[in-house]
Amino acid sequence: MAKITYIEHNGTQHVVEVSNGLTVMEGARDNNIPGIDADCGGACACSTCHVYVHPDWVSKIPPIEDMEQDMLDFAYEPDPQRSRLTCQLQVTDDLDGLVVQMPEKQI
């Protein structure tokens, strides 16, 4: 289980525990955290679960794969270093303390 901090665009923080095996997107969905729409349900077929990973965590998460990179082209104001799709980040103990911030909007 990992404790993950989700920060809304307005600065509101939500710290929740997410079970191993779920994705960071499912953790947001299951805890009713606003700002992650997840329209495709986690199939990496949209960009509505886009977040900016805190700079301290960029090198600690698994590398981005081609399909996710392609979907990020459709995200609102993607950051080449920090943008990720939460549906592609599987929770493990290694993600304990992860901090992600939602963009102003999801498209």
N, C-alpha and C positions, 0 to 999 in steps of 0.2 A: 504494500500500500504506500502511496506517495501523497504528500501534502503539496497541493498545487495552488498557486496564487493567480487568480484571473483578475486583471485590472480593466475595468470598463474605460472607454474613451474619456469619460468625465472624471476619472480618477478613483471611482468607487472600487474597493478591493473586496474580493471574495476568496477566502482561503478554505479549501475543501480537501477532504481525503478522497482519493480515487483508487479503487482496487486495481491491483496488477492484472494485466490482460485486457483492460478496457483501454480506450483511447482518450487522449486529452479532450477531444470533442465530446465523447460520451460522458465524461466527468462533468463538463459544462451543462450538457443537456439534462443529465440526471439530477443536477442540483439547481436547475432553473436559472442559470446564470445568463443574463441578457448580453447580447452582442455577438453570440455565435449562433447563426441561424441553422447551419447544417442541412440545407435544403435537399441534398442528395442522400442524406442518411449515412454518410461515411464511405461512399463508394469512390471518392476522389474524382467526381464527375462535375464538380462546381468549385467555387472559391469562397463559399459563404461561411466557412469555419476558419478563415484567415486570421492569423495573429502575428504580432511582433514578439519574438522571443527576447527576453532580457539579455543584454550583451554578455553577462557573466555565464549564460547558459548555451550560447551559440555553439561553442566547441564541445559541449558535453552531450548534445543530443545526436542521434544517428544522422548520417548525411542524407541530404535530400535526393530523391530518385527522380528520374526523367519525367514520369507521369505527373508527379506533384509539381515539378518545376513548370511544366506546360500549363497546368491549371492556375498557377500563380500569375500567369500572364493576364488573367481575367480579374484578378483581385483589385480592390481599391487601394491605390498608392502602395504597391509592394516595395519592400526594402530588399535589395539584393542579398544582404547579409543576414537579416533578421526575420524575414517573412517565412512562415510555415503554415501548412494546413494542419489543423489539430486532429483531423481524422487519420492522419498518417503518423502520429506520434503515439506509439503504444506505451502505456504506463508500466514501468518497472520500479523497483526500489531505487534504481539509479536516478530517477526523475524526482525523488523527494526534494522539495524545495524549489521546483521549477516555477518561474514567474513568466507569465505571458500577458501581453496587453492587446486589447482589441482595437482595430482601426475605427475611425469615425463612423464608418458604415460598411456593410457587406453588400457586394454586388455579384 
